[in-house]
C-alpha cells in the first residue's frame, strides 16, 4: 500500500531515514510520497526521491510559511534599480514562485502541496495573516494549473475559506483535482470537497478517541461518509502516530495500522481497502501511475 503523505526529509529522520524507508518497504508499503512545506524541504523531498526507486515528492509552501518564504542570498545581492523595501520584497516573492516552477518539472514530483489555509494558533508561530495565506495559496493553484498537476490541500480550522477559494478557481483545477491532506472539518466542507472531485486523506489521528480541539465532527464519522473510491491513506510522519504507538515518532510503515482502522470503519476487509485506496492514488497522481 501507499503512504501518500509524509516528511522523511524532516529533522526527526535525519539519522535513520534509510532504515525507516527499508522498514516500511519490508512491512508492505509499496510507495512513499514525501511532501514539502517550503523550498528547503521541497528540495530535500526531491533529493530523497532521486535516491530511492519507490519514493516520490510533492512540493509547495505550507500556509504556515507564507510569511517567511525563503530566498537564497545571491538573489538579492545585485540591488541596482531596487530603491524601496517594497521592490525588494517583490524580488523575493518572485523568487520563491520561480523556484517552485523549476522544481515542479522534476519527473518524480507528483503534485503541488501541501498548500492551503490554516487558522490554528500555534505556540511557535501564531496565525499567519489570512490575506497573505490566500495570496500564496492562489499563486500555487495557478502554478499547478500551468504544470497540469493536482493539489495536496492543507486545511486546519479554515475549511470554509479553502472551499470558497477552490470554487472560485475551479476552472484551474485538474479533472482529478487532488486530495485534502489529513482531513478534518464539518460535514459541509467534506461534501463540498467531494463535489469538487477531491479525494480525502486519513492519518493516524483517525484512531484517536473523541473530538480534536476546534472540531465538531469525529474522524470515524467522516470516514463512514466518505466513499471508498475517494479515500487515501497517509501518515504525516513524523506526526500523528496511530494507536497503539501514539506519543512516539510516526513512520510510513504505520500507514498499515491506519488502513486497518479505516477498513473497520468502512466495513470492508483490509485487502479491499488497500486495493481501492492504492487505485485512488494512481488515478489521482498520473505521474505515479506512469512510473509503474
N, C-alpha and C positions, 0 to 999 in steps of 0.2 A: 504494500500500500504506500501511498504518497503522503509525506508531510509537506503541506502546501505553503507553510509559512513558519520560518524560524530565523534565528540570528546567531549562527555559529561563528560569525565574524566578530562577535562582541567579546569584551574582555573576559567574561565568565568562562570562555572556552580557549583562551589563548595558550594554555599549557597542555591541553589534551584533545584538541579538536579532531585530530586524526583518529584517536582511539574511539571517540564519541561517534564519529561517522562510521567507522568499521563495525562498532557495536550495533548501530541502527540497521545497517545492511544485513548483519547476521541475524537480527531479530525478525526480519521480514519487511523492513522498509525498502522500497524499490527505487525511490527518488526523493530528494530533499531540495526544497526551494528556500534559499536564503534571501531575506528581504532587507533592503537598505532603509535607513531613516534620515540620512543626509549624504552629502557627497562622499565623505570618507568611508562610511560603512557600505555605501553602494559600490564603491571601487573594490573594497575588500570582498564583497559578495561575489563580484565577477572574478576576482583572483582565485577564490576557492572553487568556483565553477570551472575554471580552466584547469584546475589541479585534479579534480575528480570527475569521472565519466558521468555519474548519475546525480551530480549536483548542478543546480541551476540558480539563476539570480533574478530578482525583481529590484528595480532601482527607483529612488524617489526621495522627496523631502517630506518627512512627517510634520504634521501641524505644530508639534512641539518645537520644531526647529525653524519655523517660518520666520522668526525674528532674529535668527543668528545664522543665516545662510553663509556657508563657508566660501572663502576665496583663497587663492594662492597668492603669496606676497608679490610675485612678479607681475601679477595682473594690474596692480595699481602703482608700479614703480615709475612708469612714464606718465606723469601727471600734466604734461603740456596740454594746454587747452581746457583743463579741468579747473574751474575757478571757484566752484562752490561745493559745499558738503553734499548738496542735493545731487549735483552732477556726479560726484564720486560714488554716492550711493547707487546711482543708476548703473555705473560701470560694474559695480559688484553684483547688482541684481541681474544684469545681462549675463554676467559670467556664469552663475550657477545654472541658469537655464541652458546656456550654450554647452556647458559641460554635460548636463543630462542628455542633451540632444546627441552628443558624441557617444556617450555610454550606451544609450538605448539601442544603438545599431549593432551591438555585440550579439553574435548568434545564440548565446545562451541566456540572454536577457528576455524574459517571457512577458513582462508587463511593467506598468508604472505603478509604484506603490512603496511603502504604504502612505497613501495620501488621503486627505480629508479634513475633518474638523474635530476639535477636542475642547470641551468646556469644563473638563475636570480640573480641579485645583490641586496641583502637585506641590509638595513641600519644597522641592528643589527649584521649581520653575514658575509656579503660578499659572495663570491662564494667558496664553499669547493673545494679543489683540485680535479679536474675531475678524475684523476688517482685513487685516494682513493675512490671516489664515485663509480667508476666502480668496484673496488675490492669488496666493501661491497655489491653492487648490485648483483654481480655474486655469492658471497657466499650465499646470501639469495635465489637466484634462485635454487641453488644446494640443500639447505635445504628444500625448498618447494617440490622439486622433491623427496627427501628422504621421506618426510611426505605424499606424494601423495596429495598435496593441491594446489589450484590455487593461482594466484598472484593478488595483487591490486597495479597497477603501478602508480607512481607519475612521471609526466613529465612536466617540465617547461622550455621552450626555449632549450630543449635538445632532441627533438623528433627523429632526425636522428640517434643520438648515441644510444638512447634507442632501437629503431628498430634494429639497427645493432647488439647490444648485444643480443637481443631476438632471432634474426635469427641465430646467432652463437651458441646459446644454445637451439635451437628449440627442440632438442632431449630430453631436460629436462622438457619440458612443458607438462602439462596435456592435454588430448584431448579437454577439455574445459579449456583453459589456464587462464582465469580470466578476468580482466577488466582494462581499463585505467580510473583512477580516475580523475574527473574534466577535461575532455579532452579539450585540446587546441593545435593547431598546423596546419600544412599545410594539404592540401588535400592528398598529397603523404604519409604523416605519417598516416593519417586516413585510407587510402587504405591499407597500409601495416599492420596496426594493425588489420583490419578486415580480411585480408588474413591469418594472423596468428591465427585467431579464437577468438580474444578478443572481449568482449563487451565494450561499450563506456558509461561512466558516465557523466551525465549532472547535473549541480548545478544551484544555484540562479543567478550566473553571466550570465547565458544564457539570462536572461531577461534584461540585461543592453544594452543600445544602443551603437552602434559604435564598433570600434576595441579596444581590450585590448592592452596596451603597449607591443610592441615587436611582436605582432601577425599580420598575413596577411590575415586571413580569419575570418569572424564573426561566432559566435557560432550558430545563426539561420541557416546559410548556411551549417554548419557541421551537424546540426540536420536533415536538409532536406535530406542530402545524406547518413545518417546512417540508415540502415534497422531497422525496428521496432523491429525485433526479436533479435537485438543486443543492444538495449538501456536499461540502468538502470538509476534510479533517486536517487540523493543523495543531502545532504545539505552542507556537510563540516562544519556544525555548530561547533563553533560559528561564522564562517566566511561566506562570500559570500551570504549575506541575499538577497533574491529576492525582486524585486519591488512589492509592494509599501513600503516595510519595510527596504529598503536599508539604511544603516547607523546605524541600530540597531543590537543587537545581533541576530544571526540566531538560529533557533531551529528546531528540527526534524519535527514538525508539518508543517513547511513551505515547506517541500518537496511536499506537495499537490499543492502549488502555482506554483512551477517549473513544476510539471507534467501537470498542465493545460496549461502552456505556450508551453511545448514541444508537447502536443497533438494538439494545434493550428498550430504549425509549420508543423506537420506531416499530418494535415488534417484529423484527426481521433477524435473520441469522447474521453472525459476524461476517461470514463469507459473502453473503449477498450485499451487505453494507459496503464492504471493501471493493467488490467488483463494480458497484454502481458509483461510488464516490471517486474511484480512480477514473472511471469513464467520464465523469463530470469534469475532472481536472483536465483530461486530454481534450475534451470538447472546448473547454474554456481557453486553454493555453495552446494554441495551434502549433507554436514553435516546439513545444514539448512533444506533441504528438508526432511531429516531423522528425524528431530525434530518435524515435524507436526503431 
